[in-house]
Amino acid sequence: MNRQFRDSGYYLRRAASTAKDGVSEELSPVRERVNRLRGREEPERERGRLARVRSRVVTGAKRVRANAERAVEGGRRRVSERRERAE
């Protein structure tokens, strides 16, 4: 029986969250208009966690690419040096 209560609690929380998101989305144009009429502009939102993680991933990818390019250049240089010595 506890499982059913847990499940129903989960679905109730999920429904409430979805309803809150829907109401917020529907009322956002009204809220923006009221704020504009009152002379209050909403401040720009701070960079979210997703944006921070995305920028770290991009930075990491650039660093990995640069390291790989350096390794390939070094390998090519060593191969050409060995070929020259073999001749």
Contacts in CASP RR format, 6 or more apart in sequence:
PFRMAT RR
TARGET T0000
AUTHOR 0000-0000-0000
METHOD contacts of the structure
MODEL  1
MNRQFRDSGYYLRRAASTAKDGVSEELSPVRERVNRLRGREEPERERGRL
ARVRSRVVTGAKRVRANAERAVEGGRRRVSERRERAE
32 42 0 8 1.000
35 41 0 8 1.000
35 42 0 8 1.000
END
